[in-house]
Amino acid sequence: MSKPKFTPGPWRVFNETSVGTGKVRVADCEDIEVGFGRGADKYNATLIAAAPEMLNELEVVQKAMLAIAEYSADEEIKESARQHAAHINIVVKKASGEK
């Protein structure tokens, strides 16, 4: 996988003082305001802040799925692991801005 086009984490949620706004602090960059209304902003900001860590964990799980696909004695488990690894690859590429 090529180098990501996004700012690497950690990202943190902060300053949730106003209703309708959540903020995410991204490394040494400017803050990102997240506002979608309907009281979901804090949760949207929390999800966005966790994105780099979740992406990293997906990559770890993908490697585990590939290892299972290679070393499992059970053909059904191998095929399932291959399918999961392929789907994770699509999601990781999408999250990383790759096509």
Contact map, one row per residue, 1 for C-alpha under 8 A:
111000000000000000000000000000000000000000000000000000000000000000000000000000000000000000000000000
111100000000000000000000000000000000000000000000000000000000000000000000000000000000000000000000000
111110000000000000000000000000000000000000000000000000000000000000000000000000000000000000000000000
011111110000000000000000000000000000000000000000000000000000000000000000000000000000000000000001100
001111100000000000000000000000000000000000000000000000000000000000000000000000000000000000000001100
000111110000000000000000000000000000000000000000000000000000000000000000000000000000000000000001000
000111111000000000000000011000000000000000000000000000000000000000000000000000000000000000000000000
000101111110000000000000011000000000000000000000000100000000000000000000000000000000000000000000000
000000111110000000000000011000000000000000000000000110000000000000000000000000000000000000000000000
000000011111000000000000011000000000000000000000100110000000000000000000000000000000000000000000000
000000011111100000000001111000000000000000000000110100000000000000000000000000000000000000000000000
000000000111110000000001110000000000000000000100110000000000000000000000000000000000000000000000000
000000000011111100000111100000000000000000001100100000000000000000000000000000000000000000000000000
000000000001111100000111100000000000000000000000000000000000000000000000000000000000000000000000000
000000000000111110000110000000000000000000000000000000000000000000000000000000000000000000000000000
000000000000111111101110000000000000000001000000000000000000000000000000000000000000000000000000000
000000000000001111101000000000000000000000000000000000000000000000000000000000000000000000000000000
000000000000000111111100000000000000000000000000000000000000000000000000000000000000000000000000000
000000000000000111111000000000000000001000000000000000000000000000000000000000000000000000000000000
000000000000000001111100000000000011111110000000000000000000000000000000000000000000000000000000000
000000000000000111111110000000001111100011000000000000000000000000000000000000000000000000000000000
000000000000111101011111000000001110000011011000000000000000000000000000000000000000000000000000000
000000000000111100001111100000111100000000001000000000000000000000000000000000000000000000000000000
000000000011110000000111110000111100000000001101100000000000000000000000000000000000000000000000000
000000000011110000000011111111110000000000000000100000000000000000000000000000000000000000000000000
000000111111000000000001111111110000000000000000100000000000000000000000000000000000000000000000000
000000111110000000000000111110000000000000000000000000000000000000000000000000000000000000000000000
000000000000000000000000111111000000000000000000000000000000000000000000000000000000000000000000000
000000000000000000000000111111100000000000000000000000000000000000000000000000000000000000000000000
000000000000000000000000110111110000000000000000000000000000000000000000000000000000000000000000000
000000000000000000000011110011111000000000000000000000000000000000000000000000000000000000000000000
000000000000000000000011110001111100000000000000000000000000000000000000000000000000000000000000000
000000000000000000001111000000111110000000000000000000000000000000000000000000000000000000000000000
000000000000000000001111000000011111000010011000000000000000000000000000000000000000000000000000000
000000000000000000011100000000001111100010000000000000000000000000000000000000000000000000000000000
000000000000000000011000000000000111111110000000000000000000000000000000000000000000000000000000000
000000000000000000011000000000000011111110000000000000000000000000000000000000000000000000000000000
000000000000000000010000000000000001111110000000000000000000000000000000000000000000000000000000000
000000000000000000110000000000000001111111000000000000000000000000000000000000000000000000000000000
000000000000000000010000000000000001111111110000000000000000000000000000000000000000000000000000000
000000000000000000011100000000000111111111111000000000000000000000000000000000000000000000000000000
000000000000000100001100000000000000001111111100000000000000000000000000000000000000000000000000000
000000000000000000000000000000000000000111111110000000000000000000000000000000000000000000000000000
000000000000000000000100000000000100000111111111000000000000000000000000000000000000000000000000000
000000000000100000000111000000000100000011111111100000000000000000000000000000000000000000000000000
000000000001100000000001000000000000000001111111110000000000000000000000000000000000000000000000000
000000000000000000000000000000000000000000111111111000000000000000000000000000000000000000000000000
000000000000000000000001000000000000000000011111111000000000000000000000000000000000000000000000000
000000000111100000000001110000000000000000001111111100000000000000000000000000000000000000000000000
000000000011000000000000000000000000000000000111111111000000000000000000000000000000000000000000000
000000000000000000000000000000000000000000000011111111100000000000000000000000000000000000000000000
000000011110000000000000000000000000000000000000111111110000000000000000000000000000000000000000000
000000001100000000000000000000000000000000000000011111111000000000000000000000000000000000000000000
000000000000000000000000000000000000000000000000011111111100000000000000000000000000000000000000000
000000000000000000000000000000000000000000000000001111111110000000000000000000000000000000010010000
000000000000000000000000000000000000000000000000000111111111000000000000000000000000000000000000000
000000000000000000000000000000000000000000000000000011111111100000000000000000000000000000000000000
000000000000000000000000000000000000000000000000000001111111110000000000000000000000000100010000000
000000000000000000000000000000000000000000000000000000111111111000000000000000000000000100010000000
000000000000000000000000000000000000000000000000000000011111111100000000000000000000000000000000000
000000000000000000000000000000000000000000000000000000001111111110000000000000000000100000000000000
000000000000000000000000000000000000000000000000000000000111111111000000000000000001100110000000000
000000000000000000000000000000000000000000000000000000000011111111100000000000000000100000000000000
000000000000000000000000000000000000000000000000000000000001111111110000000000000000000000000000000
000000000000000000000000000000000000000000000000000000000000111111111000000000001101100000000000000
000000000000000000000000000000000000000000000000000000000000011111111100000000001100100000000000000
000000000000000000000000000000000000000000000000000000000000001111111110000000000000000000000000000
000000000000000000000000000000000000000000000000000000000000000111111111000011001000000000000000000
000000000000000000000000000000000000000000000000000000000000000011111111000011111100000000000000000
000000000000000000000000000000000000000000000000000000000000000001111111000001000000000000000000000
000000000000000000000000000000000000000000000000000000000000000000111111100001000000000000000000000
000000000000000000000000000000000000000000000000000000000000000000011111111011000000000000000000000
000000000000000000000000000000000000000000000000000000000000000000000011111001000000000000000000000
000000000000000000000000000000000000000000000000000000000000000000000001111111000000000000000000000
000000000000000000000000000000000000000000000000000000000000000000000001111111100000000000000000000
000000000000000000000000000000000000000000000000000000000000000000000000011111110000000000000000000
000000000000000000000000000000000000000000000000000000000000000000011001011111111000000000000000000
000000000000000000000000000000000000000000000000000000000000000000011111111111111100000000000000000
000000000000000000000000000000000000000000000000000000000000000000001000001111111110000000000000000
000000000000000000000000000000000000000000000000000000000000000000001000000111111111000000000000000
000000000000000000000000000000000000000000000000000000000000000011011000000011111111100000000000000
000000000000000000000000000000000000000000000000000000000000000011001000000001111111110000000000000
000000000000000000000000000000000000000000000000000000000000000000000000000000111111111000000000000
000000000000000000000000000000000000000000000000000000000000010010000000000000011111111100000000000
000000000000000000000000000000000000000000000000000000000000111011000000000000001111111110000000000
000000000000000000000000000000000000000000000000000000000000000000000000000000000111111111000000000
000000000000000000000000000000000000000000000000000000000000000000000000000000000011111111100000000
000000000000000000000000000000000000000000000000000000000110010000000000000000000001111111110000000
000000000000000000000000000000000000000000000000000000000000010000000000000000000000111111111000000
000000000000000000000000000000000000000000000000000000000000000000000000000000000000011111111100000
000000000000000000000000000000000000000000000000000000000000000000000000000000000000001111111110000
000000000000000000000000000000000000000000000000000000100110000000000000000000000000000111111111000
000000000000000000000000000000000000000000000000000000000000000000000000000000000000000011111111111
000000000000000000000000000000000000000000000000000000000000000000000000000000000000000001111111111
000000000000000000000000000000000000000000000000000000100000000000000000000000000000000000111111110
000111000000000000000000000000000000000000000000000000000000000000000000000000000000000000011111110
000110000000000000000000000000000000000000000000000000000000000000000000000000000000000000001111111
000000000000000000000000000000000000000000000000000000000000000000000000000000000000000000001111111
000000000000000000000000000000000000000000000000000000000000000000000000000000000000000000001100111
